[in-house]
Amino acid sequence: MEDYLIELPNKTSFNIDVTDSALYNYDFNSYSLQSLQEYASLSVVEKMKKSIYSNISKVALIDKLIQQGETKYVADVSDYAKEKLDSGEWVLGIRKKTGETYAVIKDSLTGRNKSFLTLNKEVVKDLGTLPELSAIQGQLASISEQIEQLNHLVQRVEQGQYNDRYAGFFSARQLTIEALSSNDEAIKKELLISAVKVNNDTIGKLMLSLHQDALEFIDIKTKRKDAKRIENILQNSMGYLNSTVQLNLVAYTALGEEQSLMATLGNYNSFIEQVLLQSTNDERSVAWLIDNAYEGNNGRFVELTKNVTSKIYNLMEESKTKRMVGESHERIENKEM
């Protein structure tokens, strides 16, 4: 993703509604985390705006952009631009292309850039990886949607002996909600880090139990009645694993940590490929066996699982390429200095 533009709207509706009961879903079926992902995505945009405007005021940035633009014939260009931006007809944005980062004014109706200005190195340095993180939010949303579709397929039957592992999801979800609703940046960061720690502990326990249960599930010596019980546990654990991984994506997005987010996806992807999609001696994977245990799924679990791993792989490859290109540009700049 070498060329992208991120809009920085005047007003971002970022206040999370902590009175929304949908945030605290306890129906023990499928837990949608879409709203939390959207809040986290908006928080990245807010961080970008704060970072830019801490180096150059919004007014000064607009003035510089207008001087470079195509509206010099307007008598009071600053007021004219402000009116357009306030109405939403124009929007400020950040564009990255071939290693350069620009501030732009974009016409919302035509999609054309009215003006652009190369940001100085200090501003770009302060922005860090926030533009890249914001640019991949669409792909993250697609991956999360696929994970949620997987959750709709699994059969949830609560198992008492696994409650401590499943409870980690609810604990981390509450920490994430409280973090996103906090107005204090230090408290927000502390709560998000706590959520990540709980998430990773939960993910580790669930992955280990899933691996052990999967081995027993595919063992030909396992009795049919026991296989049915184990499959229920597998599906249940998989649902909570998916949701907990999604929470980590939300937390790392809100923290602005792109590489940590990629590490979460890499860990999850490797687990799916090595445990769920790995074929056994009879060339049937755990995912295939889950898919065919009940009538009506029509191969959707295998299909969706493969779609998730494919999308994660593509996103990680893009991130790797982008990082290599960025390091190349940095070496060139250092040589020129």
ABEGO torsion letter per residue (X at the ends): XABBBBBBBABBBABBBAABAAABBAAGBBBBAAAAAAAAAAAAAAAAAAAAAAABBAAAAAAAAAAABAAAABABAAAAAAAAAAAGABBBBBBBBGGBBBBBBBBAAAGBBABBBBBBAAAAAAAEAAAAAAAAAAAAAAAAAAAAAAAAABBBBBBAAAAAAAAAAAAAAAAAAAAAABABAAAAAAAAAAAAAAAAAAAAAAAAAAAAAAAAAABAABBAAAAAAAAAAAAAAAAAAAAAAAAAAAAAAAAGBAAAAAAAAAAAAAAAAAAAABBBAAGBBAAAAAAAABBGAGGAAAAAAAAAAAAAAAAAAAAAAAAAAAAAAAAAAAAAX
